[in-house]
């Protein structure tokens, strides 16, 4: 039995993992850097220890051992898909709450994952083998023909990913993608794939155990992206038939079983307008968008992760998926400036209490959004019996969310959810780009109550309004030297 877990992450996901661990009666240990010492996740956990960085494997394992942990949960991002980290945790006598290092290595490399998919009869997007030779990549792209998508072999999250529509400045684009890939993953290799257009990005949540069982828990529609990163996800997918759904589940399970996959993972696919399915990659970790799967299945994926790590056998036959769930990610970024990240203190933050609305947040009033890490502020997730009710409920929740501070995409998300494209399910990987163009052309005013709050707050700050102002909530982290 796992009794104490170090969460090797920060922000929203650290809080979300800690919540389930506490419900299971498991003690929680956090780590934080100097830039994060006042963030809420530091005081949510039972103990918190300073570290020099979230990528320092040796230091993190040392903290886990020193704190008396018997397991480590990697969250997502940072070291979550690093087989070296998983190996270091296991070598130290700790349990890694995630895939085995071997399966992580097999599916974590995009080129290897494609070979595995082909081996089990899963179609892949036509493309080039991995290379770090810019000239070889250049010549290969000319043979494939435009448009093509450049992708980093070593990881995802949009790092090193470039859509190449024509040969203009092609070598510069290749070198730029390589630089991004190397900085993010220490691996400058790229693959080039034929760009499927128009297409939906649909992923399947899988969960495997140590006994060879692999289950498909459901699919998520993740087509709405900016800079190749998702901002809206929903389950079930609005744009596929039941036949395609069953095909996706079958493909995902085949791949999982081929690599003896354990724990949570996600198989990602492209679905063309004509219904053709192409395998993209496997994310060997918990996904940011996992809540929508939890909402429609009633499962707690973190709890399942822990139970699998403890060696329990999964029994997930006949999962009932009911209703519809939609998630939006609120980021500190400016849609008017191509979603450029923003920073600054969150001056006011209040989420509405609406039945069927879940909020996974990593911040409180007074939290400083810095330029050092991902600028996600919170995820708001709706659930209802059908898609339209879930959409309306989510729009209402976004409109009632009070968020003052750095620039955010809050109002762009409202605009997107109220667009005909979203309402009628015409959501493809290029849709956000088109909606952003319309968003910039149309004047989109702040709701009056928020506008008045902003004006009043600014007046108070400048000393033009007399009277007391309620101080922002202070947080006192529990820090253990």
C-alpha positions, 0 to 999 in steps of 0.5 A: 500500500502506498502511504506517502507520495511526492508530487513532482510538479506544480500549480493546478495539477499538483493540487488536483493530484493531492486532492485525490491522494488525501481522499485515499488517506495518502500523505502528500509531499510537494516541491517548489522553486523560489519563483513558486514559494507563495503559490497555493499548491505549496500549502495544499500538500502536507509537506513542501520542500524547496528545490532548484528546479522541476527537472533536477532528477537527482534532487527530486528523488533525494527529497522523496527519500528524505521525506519518507515517501514510498511513491512519486507522481509526476503529474504532467509536463516536466519529467512526466514522460522522461524514462530516466526519471521513472528509472531513477525513482524505481532504482531508489526503491520508490514506486513510480505512479505512471507507465514503466520506463520501457513502455514510456521509452517505446511510445515517447519517441514519435518515430518508434511509436509510429513503427509500433502502430504500423506493426499492429495495423494502425494507419499513420500519417505519411511522412519522413523518418526522424533526422537531425540533418537540416539538409536531409529534412529540407530535401525530404519535405520537398519530396513529400510536398506541401503542406507538411507538419514538422514535429519534435521527436523527443516530446509534445506540447507544441514545442518544435512544431511548425506548419510549413505551407510552402517553401518560403524560408524553409531552412529557417523554419527547420532550424527554428524548430530544431532549436525549440526541440533541443531547448525543450527536450534536449533532442533536435531530431525532427519528423515531417508529416503530411498535413491532413486538412481539414482534420479533427484531433481526437484522442483516446484515454487508455488505462492499463494494469500489470496483468496485461489488461488495457482499456479504452475509457473514452475519447476526447475531441481536442481540435481547438488549439492555438500554437499547437496547444489545446484550449478547449476539449470535450467528450464525447467527440461531436464529429465522429460516428459510432463506427469511427469511435469503436475503431479508435478504441480498438486502435488505442488498445492494440497499441497499448497491449503491444508495449505492455502499457501500464497506468494512464496514457493517451493515444492521439489521432487525426480524423479526416473529413471523410472519416479516415483515421491516422495515428499521431502519438502516445502521451505516456502520462495523465493529460491536462484534459483528463477531467472531461473523461472523469465527468462522463465516466464517473471515474477518478483517473488519479485514483486508478493510477495509484491503484495500478501502481499498487499492483491492483487488477483493473476491471473496467469492462462495460464502462458507462459513458453518460452525458457531455462534458466540455473543458476550457483552459484559462490562460494568462495570455493576450488573444489580441497579440497571437496569444502571447503569454502574459504575467502579473499579479491576480488582483481578484479571482472568484469562480461561480458555484454552479451545479455541474461546473468543476473548477481545477485551479492553481491560483488564488487572489494575490498569486503572481503569474510569472514568465517562468512556467506555463501560464495556465490559471485554471480549467473550468469543466462543465457537465450536462445530459447533452452538449448544448446544455453543457455548452450553455452552462460553461458559457454562463460559468465563464461570464460569471468568473471574476478574474482581474490581473494579467491579460487572459483568454477568458473573453475569447473563450466565451466568444469561441463557445458562442460562435456558430462553429462551436455550436454546430460542432464544426471544430477542426485543428484550424478553427481557432485561427479563423475564429481569432480573426473574427474576434479581432475584427469585432468589438467585444466589450467586457460585461458591465459588472466586470468593467465597473469593478475594474474601474473602481479598483483602479480608482482605489489604487490611485487613491481617488476613492475614499474608504477601505478596500478589502485586502487580497487573501494572503496565503501561508505555505507550510514549508519544511526546510 
